[in-house]
């Protein structure tokens, strides 16, 4: 009897009250070997039922086995070329397995990869909106931010994509890894799309390995993003015209921005108006474009509520960062290293170690 057929028999023999830990042990033992296409459908059905019915408290007792089973589940879906059925189930697995919404598990990258392959960007983006403060493994963070950045690119949420790719590029690393190299390529292109430029140097808090090697390793092309960069540069040039002129003809816009026709210039302007990138009106009679001021006066109740909501949301990570800073200031390893580093420089170059005060 082969492993998958044995798994089916064993699962059927277990009572409905069998623990999830026991089920995971059976899954791990019976699926360690290869699975044929004929066996895959039965295997995937069993795992899908388990992910839908398992209990959080029990699967956390066998976390390594649960992660192994979920990864095997994802791999089988990818091999079959059917990632979409696994998207909802993997999201369910994450919600049951994590300790809180701030916890990044090893399943997050697997889920985002399924979303990418299935082009289910909206579902993937839902989990990217959650703030992360706890990470199981560094590699999980690299993949989470890289896949997340690609999902945001797919949705044209370039600001969020830039933030996620920036996290990959600037994360601590002893040696440059392949994920960081690929992320840096997309980081440059997204910067061009969003801002029309990019910095030739990485921030000072980037690892020395990244600062030395990333640029030299990024030599191949990302054709899809490059095409978007070209389109974005036209938009950036049109935006610059709004800072200089109050009115301008479509022909002048086409000539200045180096577009091939008046029609193409009109399409770019209309798209930018629709996306809220510029405020303008086109007179169809004479082909003149009149650039307008931002109509938002930031005085409405809705806008005040949005600003207040943003402030409240930012206060949460601010408090967590303060707490982390206090904990680090009392960490023996940090204090020891700080003492050694302090000896290399003038005392005045360093602030004194933060102290806790009881009020």
C-alpha positions in Angstrom: 0.0 0.0 0.0 1.5 3.4 -1.0 1.8 6.3 1.4 -1.2 8.3 0.3 -3.5 5.3 0.1 -2.3 4.4 3.6 -3.0 8.0 4.7 -6.6 7.7 3.5 -7.1 4.4 5.3 -5.5 5.7 8.5 -7.6 8.9 8.5 -10.8 6.9 7.9 -9.8 4.7 10.8 -9.4 7.6 13.2 -12.4 8.6 15.3 -13.9 12.1 14.9 -12.5 13.0 18.3 -8.9 12.2 17.3 -6.6 15.1 18.2 -5.1 17.4 15.5 -1.6 16.5 16.8 -2.2 12.9 16.0 -3.6 13.8 12.6 -0.5 15.9 11.8 1.8 13.0 12.8 0.0 10.8 10.3 0.1 13.5 7.6 3.9 14.0 8.1 4.7 10.4 8.1 2.6 9.4 5.1 3.5 12.3 2.8 7.2 12.6 3.3 7.7 10.8 0.0 6.7 11.8 -3.6 3.0 12.0 -4.5 1.8 11.1 -8.0 -0.8 13.1 -9.9 -3.3 10.3 -9.4 -2.8 10.4 -5.6 -2.8 14.2 -5.4 -6.5 14.8 -5.5 -7.2 12.5 -2.6 -4.3 14.0 -0.6 -5.4 17.6 -1.2 -9.0 16.9 -0.2 -7.8 15.3 3.1 -5.6 18.3 3.9 -8.3 20.8 2.9 -10.7 19.2 5.3 -8.2 19.2 8.0 -7.3 22.9 7.6 -10.9 23.8 7.7 -11.6 21.8 10.9 -8.4 21.9 13.0 -8.2 23.8 16.3 -5.7 26.6 17.0 -4.6 25.4 20.4 -3.7 21.9 19.1 -1.9 22.8 15.9 0.3 25.1 17.8 1.5 22.2 20.0 2.9 20.6 16.8 3.9 23.8 15.0 6.7 22.3 12.9 4.5 19.5 11.7 1.7 21.9 10.8 4.1 24.1 8.8 5.5 21.0 7.0 2.0 19.8 6.1 0.9 23.3 4.9 4.1 23.7 2.7 3.5 20.3 1.2 -0.1 21.3 0.5 1.1 24.5 -1.3 3.8 22.6 -3.2 1.3 20.1 -4.6 -1.0 22.9 -5.7 1.8 24.6 -7.5 2.9 21.3 -9.2 -0.6 20.8 -10.4 -0.8 24.4 -11.7 -3.9 25.0 -9.6 -2.9 27.6 -6.9 -6.3 29.3 -6.6 -8.1 26.5 -4.5 -5.3 26.9 -1.8 -5.6 30.6 -1.3 -8.6 30.6 1.0 -7.4 27.5 2.9 -3.9 28.9 3.5 -5.4 32.1 4.8 -7.5 30.0 7.2 -4.4 28.2 8.3 -2.6 31.4 9.0 -5.4 32.8 11.1 -5.6 29.6 13.1 -1.9 29.2 13.6 -0.7 32.7 14.4 -0.7 34.0 18.0 -2.0 37.5 16.9 -2.4 39.7 13.8 1.1 41.1 14.6 2.7 37.7 14.2 4.5 36.8 11.0 4.5 33.0 10.6 6.3 30.7 8.1 3.0 30.3 6.3 2.6 34.0 5.3 5.1 33.8 2.4 3.5 30.5 1.2 0.1 32.2 1.2 1.4 35.3 -0.7 3.1 33.1 -3.3 -0.2 31.2 -3.9 -1.9 34.6 -4.3 0.7 35.7 -6.8 0.4 32.6 -8.9 -3.4 32.7 -8.8 -3.3 36.5 -9.5 -5.5 36.8 -6.4 -3.9 40.2 -5.5 -6.8 41.6 -3.5 -6.9 38.6 -1.1 -3.1 38.8 -0.7 -3.3 42.5 0.0 -5.7 42.0 2.9 -3.0 40.4 5.0 -0.4 43.1 4.0 -2.5 45.7 5.8 -1.7 44.2 9.2 1.2 45.6 11.2 3.9 43.0 11.9 6.0 43.1 15.1 6.9 39.5 15.7 8.8 37.3 13.2 9.6 33.6 13.5 12.5 33.5 11.0 14.4 36.2 9.2 13.9 34.5 5.8 10.2 34.6 6.3 10.3 38.4 6.5 12.4 38.6 3.3 9.9 36.5 1.4 6.9 38.1 2.9 8.1 41.6 2.0 9.2 40.5 -1.5 6.0 38.6 -2.5 4.0 41.4 -0.8 5.8 44.0 -2.9 5.0 42.1 -6.1 1.3 41.8 -5.1 1.2 45.6 -4.5 2.8 46.1 -7.9 0.1 43.9 -9.4 -2.5 46.2 -7.8 -0.5 49.3 -8.8 -0.2 50.3 -5.1 3.3 51.5 -5.7 3.8 53.4 -2.4 3.1 50.2 -0.3 5.2 48.1 -2.8 8.1 50.5 -2.3 7.9 50.2 1.5 7.9 46.4 1.4 10.8 46.2 -1.1 12.7 48.8 1.0 12.3 46.5 4.0 13.9 43.7 2.1 16.8 45.8 0.8 17.6 47.4 4.2 17.0 44.4 6.4 20.0 43.1 8.4 22.0 40.5 6.4 25.5 39.0 6.7 25.7 38.3 3.0 23.5 39.4 0.1 20.9 36.8 -0.7 19.0 36.2 -3.9 15.8 37.7 -2.5 17.5 41.0 -1.7 19.0 41.2 -5.2 15.6 40.7 -6.9 13.9 43.1 -4.5 16.5 45.8 -5.3 15.8 45.5 -9.0 12.1 46.1 -8.4 12.8 48.7 -5.8 14.6 50.9 -8.4 11.9 50.5 -10.9 9.1 51.2 -8.5 11.0 54.3 -7.3 11.1 55.5 -10.9 7.4 54.9 -11.4 6.4 56.6 -8.1 8.9 59.5 -8.0 10.6 59.6 -11.4 14.0 59.1 -9.7 15.8 56.8 -7.2 18.6 57.2 -4.8 22.0 55.8 -5.9 22.9 55.0 -2.4 21.2 52.9 0.3 20.3 54.3 3.7 23.0 54.2 6.4 21.1 51.7 8.4 21.4 49.1 5.5 23.7 46.3 6.1 27.3 46.7 4.9 26.8 43.6 2.7 23.9 45.2 0.9 25.7 48.6 0.4 28.7 46.8 -1.1 27.1 44.3 -3.4 23.5 45.0 -4.4 24.0 47.4 -7.2 26.7 45.3 -8.9 24.5 42.2 -8.8 21.4 43.8 -10.4 22.0 43.6 -14.1 19.0 41.8 -15.7 15.7 43.3 -16.7 12.1 43.2 -15.4 10.4 44.0 -18.7 6.9 44.4 -17.3 8.0 47.0 -14.7 10.3 48.7 -17.2 7.2 49.4 -19.4 5.4 50.9 -16.5 8.4 53.0 -15.7 8.3 54.5 -19.2 4.6 55.3 -18.9 5.2 56.8 -15.4 8.0 59.1 -16.7 5.5 60.6 -19.1 3.2 61.3 -16.2 6.0 62.8 -14.1 6.8 65.2 -16.9 3.2 66.2 -17.2 3.0 66.8 -13.5 6.0 69.2 -13.8 4.1 71.2 -16.4 1.3 71.8 -13.9 3.8 73.6 -11.6 4.7 76.0 -14.4 1.6 76.6 -16.6 -2.0 77.5 -15.9 -3.1 76.5 -19.4 -1.4 74.6 -22.2 -2.5 73.0 -25.4 -2.5 69.2 -25.9 -0.1 69.7 -28.8 2.3 71.6 -26.5 2.0 68.8 -23.9 2.7 66.2 -26.6 5.8 68.1 -27.8 7.2 68.9 -24.4 6.7 65.4 -23.0 7.8 63.8 -26.3 4.6 61.8 -26.9 3.8 60.6 -30.4 0.4 62.4 -30.9 -2.1 64.8 -29.4 -4.4 61.8 -28.8 -1.8 60.1 -26.7 -1.3 63.3 -24.7 -5.1 63.5 -24.1 -5.3 59.9 -22.9 -2.4 60.5 -20.4 -4.0 63.7 -19.1 -7.5 62.1 -18.8 -6.1 59.0 -17.0 -4.2 61.3 -14.5 -7.3 63.3 -13.8 -9.3 60.1 -13.2 -6.6 58.8 -10.8 -6.5 62.1 -8.9 -2.8 62.7 -9.9 -3.6 66.1 -11.3 -6.6 68.5 -11.3 -7.4 69.8 -14.8 -10.1 70.4 -17.4 -9.8 69.8 -21.1 -11.6 72.1 -23.6 -12.5 69.8 -26.5 -13.2 72.8 -28.8 -9.7 74.2 -28.9 -7.7 71.4 -27.3 -6.6 73.5 -24.3 -5.9 72.0 -20.9 -6.6 74.2 -17.9 -4.7 73.1 -14.7 -6.7 73.6 -11.5 -5.9 73.8 -7.7 -6.6 70.9 -5.4 -10.3 71.2 -4.5 -9.8 69.5 -1.1 -9.7 72.2 1.6 -9.1 69.7 4.4 -12.0 71.3 6.4 -14.7 68.7 6.0 -15.8 66.4 8.8 -14.8 63.3 6.7 -11.3 64.6 6.2 -10.9 65.5 9.9 -12.0 61.9 10.8 -9.5 60.4 8.3 -6.7 62.5 9.8 -7.7 61.5 13.4 -7.9 57.9 12.4 -4.4 58.0 10.9 -3.0 59.6 14.0 -4.6 57.0 16.2 -3.3 54.2 14.0 0.3 55.6 14.1 0.2 55.8 17.9 0.1 52.0 18.2 3.4 51.3 16.5 4.9 54.4 18.3 4.1 52.9 21.7 5.5 49.5 20.6 8.8 51.1 19.4 9.2 53.0 22.7 8.7 49.7 24.6 11.2 47.9 22.4 13.7 50.7 22.9 13.3 50.5 26.7 13.8 46.7 26.6 16.9 47.0 24.3 18.4 49.7 26.6 18.4 47.1 29.4 19.7 44.2 27.3 23.1 43.0 28.5 24.4 42.1 25.0 23.4 45.5 23.7 25.0 47.3 26.6 28.2 45.2 26.3 28.5 46.0 22.6 27.7 49.6 23.1 30.5 49.8 25.7 33.0 48.3 23.3 32.0 50.6 20.4 32.0 53.6 22.7 35.8 53.2 23.3 36.5 53.6 19.5 35.0 57.1 19.4 34.8 60.3 21.4 32.4 60.1 24.4 30.5 63.1 23.1 29.5 61.2 19.9 27.2 59.0 21.9 24.1 59.7 23.9 24.0 58.3 27.4 22.2 55.0 27.8 18.5 55.6 28.3 17.4 55.0 31.9 14.0 54.0 33.3 12.4 56.1 35.9 9.6 55.2 38.1 7.1 58.0 38.6 
